[in-house]
Amino acid sequence: MFPTEPPVAELVGMPEIRTISDYLKHFAAEIGERVVQQFPALHKPGDSSSPLLRKLKRQPFPGQELTIMGIAKQWEQSSTASAIAECGTGKTLIALASIFAHARGKAFTALAIVTTTIKWPFGQFR
């Protein structure tokens, strides 16, 4: 019979991590710091936003406004940007308002591709 040994994690002083949830709970602070270091915000709370946003027929919520201005600033550095978020968070408004803010009051032509959510019944393609 083999002798019983403690798990390797105990030998090196690390917590026992069995699930992704355990991993995220243990390393959340470090992961958060790394994300902020690698991807610093282009527009932060307190930064001034484009006054053109006040001309929109639908006013964005504060979080949407941060995203709109971040995308507009991204377009100053690059030709692409993405707004990836849950359903109902205002991605269509964010996309169109970002274009409007980036144009700075000048005429523009733009194409916003806004897809709908497709829900297939489970097992449909089995």
Contacts in CASP RR format, 6 or more apart in sequence:
PFRMAT RR
TARGET T0000
AUTHOR 0000-0000-0000
METHOD contacts of the structure
MODEL  1
MFPTEPPVAELVGMPEIRTISDYLKHFAAEIGERVVQQFPALHKPGDSSS
PLLRKLKRQPFPGQELTIMGIAKQWEQSSTASAIAECGTGKTLIALASIF
AHARGKAFTALAIVTTTIKWPFGQFR
7 16 0 8 1.000
9 15 0 8 1.000
9 16 0 8 1.000
9 17 0 8 1.000
10 16 0 8 1.000
15 22 0 8 1.000
15 26 0 8 1.000
16 22 0 8 1.000
17 23 0 8 1.000
17 26 0 8 1.000
24 31 0 8 1.000
41 66 0 8 1.000
41 70 0 8 1.000
42 69 0 8 1.000
42 70 0 8 1.000
42 73 0 8 1.000
42 74 0 8 1.000
43 49 0 8 1.000
43 66 0 8 1.000
43 69 0 8 1.000
43 70 0 8 1.000
43 72 0 8 1.000
43 73 0 8 1.000
44 66 0 8 1.000
45 62 0 8 1.000
45 66 0 8 1.000
47 69 0 8 1.000
49 65 0 8 1.000
49 68 0 8 1.000
49 69 0 8 1.000
49 101 0 8 1.000
50 69 0 8 1.000
50 72 0 8 1.000
50 101 0 8 1.000
50 104 0 8 1.000
52 100 0 8 1.000
52 101 0 8 1.000
52 104 0 8 1.000
52 105 0 8 1.000
53 59 0 8 1.000
53 60 0 8 1.000
53 65 0 8 1.000
53 68 0 8 1.000
53 97 0 8 1.000
53 100 0 8 1.000
53 101 0 8 1.000
56 97 0 8 1.000
56 100 0 8 1.000
58 93 0 8 1.000
60 68 0 8 1.000
60 93 0 8 1.000
60 94 0 8 1.000
60 97 0 8 1.000
64 89 0 8 1.000
64 90 0 8 1.000
64 93 0 8 1.000
64 94 0 8 1.000
64 97 0 8 1.000
67 83 0 8 1.000
67 94 0 8 1.000
67 98 0 8 1.000
68 94 0 8 1.000
68 97 0 8 1.000
68 98 0 8 1.000
68 101 0 8 1.000
69 101 0 8 1.000
70 81 0 8 1.000
70 98 0 8 1.000
71 81 0 8 1.000
71 83 0 8 1.000
71 94 0 8 1.000
71 98 0 8 1.000
71 102 0 8 1.000
72 98 0 8 1.000
72 101 0 8 1.000
72 102 0 8 1.000
74 80 0 8 1.000
74 81 0 8 1.000
75 81 0 8 1.000
75 98 0 8 1.000
75 102 0 8 1.000
81 98 0 8 1.000
83 91 0 8 1.000
83 94 0 8 1.000
83 95 0 8 1.000
83 98 0 8 1.000
85 91 0 8 1.000
85 94 0 8 1.000
87 117 0 8 1.000
91 114 0 8 1.000
92 112 0 8 1.000
92 114 0 8 1.000
95 112 0 8 1.000
95 114 0 8 1.000
96 112 0 8 1.000
99 108 0 8 1.000
99 110 0 8 1.000
99 112 0 8 1.000
END
